[in-house]
Amino acid sequence: MANPHEHELHYPWPAPPATGTVTTLRPGLHWLRMPLPFALDHINLWLLDDEIDGRRGWTIIDCGIASDATRAAWEQLFDTVCDGRPVLRVIATHFHPDHFGLADWLTQGGARARWNAPLWMTFSEYAFGRMLSETRGSPASGDRAAAHFARHGLTDPALLEQLRRRGSNHYAQLVPSVPPAFRRLRDGDEIAIGVGSNRRVFRGIVGFGHAPEHLSLHCAADELLVSGDMVLPRISTNVAVHDIEPEGNPLPAYLRSLDHYLQLPAATLVLPSHGLPFTGLHARVGQQHVHHRERLAEVLEACGTPRSAAEIVPVLFRRQLDAHQMSFAMGESIAHLHALWFDGALERGADADGIYRFVAAAPQAAQ
């Protein structure tokens, strides 16, 4: 959903770099953009000048999906911007395909195997991504995804079949391989990236709700935040309940994680994975709290009579959705219902068809 309060944010760079090129934001810090074949049609990635153990080269933050277009764009960058210097490490903020898809290819030096670089990321994100990548072609995973959404009221056979087919191999197509080893990052870890006077120390900030152990990177000296998907300027971060954790309650965890960013300076330059770099971090965190508070109120009102998650989708998303978007929308609808259910505002029951429906809890009698 587009942000109706964008006027509260400031965009220092009004246009993104063309594919295969970079925009230099600060000395040694470069912004690049890769295409995605979805409604959300791009991801921002970050290339930083670096030096490790006396070797000059580059650190990459996030990777893009495994596609011919993304590989070609990276190869163009290796031949031009990178100027013959090797990639020294790859940092992935989380396991989602647009962030992790080409991690193995990048650490191995691209099409010409130019170098061998380590992957750095949090444990949960690495383990989750490796597990999903190695379940290539398993029809059971697609069946589980379809059954999960059917249990929450999605009954369209054609759409369920699309979700079944997509779920059985979608992740492994976009993340075909994962490095066999990695270096673990934890909340609070400090990472020095850069060369000489442009060497910056970033502190890891782990957040929850969007992914199991999402890593953002904050540089206090330069007031920079590589936010990944945790803070986005134009759209709301997807917070969803999927079949692998069907009783999850991610929305409160996400909102608590957002509050950690309020400890950073208000003037922090935010480098998001989608949209444009911006300032206005505190305003954006406040907007997200208001957005979800309003959505929760709408869901609670709709549940004056029993509602399934599929019946809540039009409450949260007032536009036509394709199969890819419906997967996210269903997961997000369940997340909002679960937040109210875990909080005691809703009750959950299953009808004769086994479909979960949620209804506003009866008010407690005064003691």
PyMOL commands that set and color helices and strands:
alter all, ss='L'
color gray80, all
select helices_A, chain A and resi 6-8+68-79+97-100+103-107+110-112+123-133+139-151+157-174+196-198+250-263+281-302+309-316+323-342
alter helices_A, ss='H'
color red, helices_A
select strands_A, chain A and resi 23-26+29-35+42-52+55-61+87-91+119-121+183-184+190-193+200-207+214-219+224-228+269-272+346-350+356-360
alter strands_A, ss='S'
color yellow, strands_A
deselect
rebuild
show_as cartoon
